[in-house]
């Protein structure tokens, strides 16, 4: 029979994780679905459970001059009430599922679930987020794009916990976010798009574009961003076909129950062009 652990603090959680083969959970909104059982029966788990959603060390926001650090167990709804959270991240959270799910689900869970359709992921990719991974004997920081290897695949070691998300502060005067879904509420995205740019005197000084649900991982193409940087807006328009071709090779969606590969690829390329032509 599956049991559970309720650590009193973060250190105890790490100790349990080091000694026992357990499944970590906080909100459980994705985990319970993935382990669902027949109707009226409890979810099926192969390991004991380690609950970390109550640990104060994993909650709250820390702000410094150059970054924002978000505790992994912060619920999605709680982040909507925090003044320091980037507005574009809040916008993606508002479109996640329903209020009940946002009240339970955590930002750490949205990351560790590693779904290509994870709503916060393209935003975190574009913002250059790093993740702090901690075990009893070590601590390390990794870029989010290196943390996620593919659908449901992450580099988190068995004895590690994702403790926090670190977002470097940056200024963007052009921001465009779009979630494409079958409806406005409680819809898993067909794809999602985030474009961030800093434009000064008609020239692009910085640009970040990230697209979800169009490849095994979120697509952020540094080669395309480097090609666009330091160009005048008119030059970008004249080079649009070359930019599209760079992204074309990286956007490799699939057919599934929510959409088709052709639709996803067509819309993703059109959103890139729309952002560059009309939103910056």
N, C-alpha and C positions, 0 to 999 in steps of 0.2 A: 504493500500500500504506500502511495506517495505521501510524504510528510512535508513539513515546511519549517523555515527558520525566520525568526523575527529579530534581527540584531538591534541592540540598543544604540549603536553608533557605527560610524563608517569603519573604524578599526576592527570592530567585531565582525562586520560583514566581510572584510578582507580575510580575516582569520578563518572564517567558515568556508569561504570560497577556496582558500588554499588547502583546506583539509578534506572537503567534501565535494562530490560530483553533483552540483546543483544547477538548476536553471534560474537565472536572475530575472526578476520582473518588478515593475513599478506600477504602471497603470494597467497593463495587461490587455489593452484593447485589441492589439493585433495577435498577441500570444494566445489568447483564449479562442480566437477564431481559428487559428492554425491548428489548435489541438482540440477542436470541438468533437464531441461525442454524439451518440444518438440522442434524440429528443428526450428531455427530462433527466439526462444523466450528466454527471460532472465531466469536465474536460479530461482528456486522457494525456497524462504526462509520464515520460519514462524516468525522469529524475525528480528528486525532492526539489522544492522551490525555495528560493532566497528572496524575500521581499525587501526592497530598498526604497520604496516610495515614501517612507516615513522619516528618512534620515535627513536631519537638518543640514549636514555637510553637503548634501546634494541638491539643496534648494537655494533659492535666492540669486540675486544679481550682484556682481562686483564690477565697478566701473573705474577705470584708470584713465590717464590722459590719452593713451593710444589704443585701448582695447576695451571690450565688454566681455565679461565672463559669465556664462549662464550655467547654473547647476543642472545636471542631467535629469533630475527628478522634478524639475519645474513642470507643472501641468501646462498644457497649451493655453487654456483659458487664463491662467495666472499671468502669462506673458503679455496678454492683451492689455493688462492693467499696469504694466511697467512702463514708465516714461522713457527709459533709455533704450528700449528695443527698437531697432530700425522699423520704420513704418511699413516698408515693403515686406518684411518678415511677418509683421502683424497681419498684413493683407492676405498672405498665403495661409496663415493660421485661421483666419475668419472663414475661409472656404473649406476647411477640413470638416467633413462629416457633419455632426450635429452638436449642439451645446453639451449634451450628455457625454459624448465621446471626448470633446475638448476638455471637459472637467476632469476626466480620468486619464486620458492619454498624456504622455510626457514627450518633451522634445528629444530626450535621449532615446526613447523607444522608437520615435519616428526615424531616427538615424540608424539605430541598430537593426531595425526591421529590414533595412537595405532594400526596399522596394524601388524599382525604377520610377514608380508613380508617387513616391513619398513627397508630400506637398512642400515641406520645408527644405528639401535637399537642393533644388536648383538655386534657391536664394542663398543658402549657406555656401554652395560652390562659388557663386558669383562674388560673395563677400569675402572669400578667401579664408573661411573658418578653419581653425585647428581644433583638434580634440585631445583632451588630457586623459590618458589611460593610466590607471594606477593599480598596482598589486601590492601585496605585503612588503615586497622587497625592492620595488622599482617604480619609477614614474617616467612617462615619456609623452611627447606631444607629436601628433601626426596631422598632416593635412587631410581634410575630409575626403578629398578625391583619392588619396592613397589608402584610407581606411576601408572604403567600400570597394570590393573586388568584382561584384556582380550581384544579381538577384539573390538575396538572403545570404550573401557571402561577405564576411568582414574579417579584418585581421586581429580582432580582439582575442587575446589569449584566454585560456580557460580560467586562469587565476586573476584576470584583470577586470576592472569595472571602468566604464566610461564615466569619469567624474564630472567633467564640465566641457562646455563648448566655448572657445575663445574666438571672438570676432574682432579683427583689427578695425579701427575706426578709419573711415575714408569719406571723402566728399564727392557726391555725384549730383549734378544739377539736372540730369535727365534720367528718369526712372520709368520703366514700363514693365508691367507684370500682366500676364494673361494665363488663366487656367481654362482649358478647353475641355468641357464635359458635356454629358448628355442633358444635364439640368443644373440649376444654380446651387441647389442644396443637396447634401449627402451623396455626392457623386465622386467616384474615383476618376481621376483625370484621364482623358484620352491622351493629352500631353499638356505640359505647362512650360511657360517661357518667361524668362526674366532678362531684361536688358538694362544695364547701368552704364552711364557715360558721364564724363566731365568734359564739357565743351567750353572753350575760352577763345574769344575773338575768332569764331568760325572754324576753330581747329580742335580735333579730338585729342585731348591730353590723356585720357584713360577710358577704357571701354571693357565691359565684362558682359558676356552673353552665355547663359546656361539654359539648357532645354531638358526637360524630364520626359520619360516614357517614350523615347525615340531610339533607345539603345539599351544594352544591359546595365549601363551606368548612366548617370547624368552626363550630357554632352557639354563640355566646355572646351573650345578649341583655341589654345593659346596662339597657334600660328596665325589664325584668322584675326585675333585681337591685335597681335603685333603688326600685322599688315595694315590694319585700319588706323592704328595710333599715329598721331602727328600729321594725319592727312586733313586737308580742308574738306568741308562738307560736300562741295561740288565734286571734288576728286573721288570721294567715296561713291557717289552716285554713278560716276563714269566707270568705276571699277566693280560695279555690283555683280556682274556676271562672274568675275574671278572670285569674289567673296563667296557667292553661292556655290561655286564648284568646290571650294575648300570645305564648306560645311556639308555638301552633298555626300562626300566620301565618308563622313563621320556619323551621319544620321542613318541608322540601320534598324528601323522599328520592325515589329512583328505584327501579325494578325492575331487578335484575341477577341474575347467576347465583347469588349468595349469599343473596338475600332479596327480598322484595317491598316496595314503597313503603308499602303499608297496614300491614304488620307493623312496619316500622321506625318509622313515625309513632306507631302505637298503643303500642309498647313505650317509645319515648322519652317520651311524655306520661305514661305510667304510672310511669316511673322518676323523673321530676320530682316527681310527686305523692307517691310513696313516700319520696323523700328529705325533702321538706318536712313530710310528716305523721308520719314515724316515725323519721327519722335525725338530726333536729336538736332 
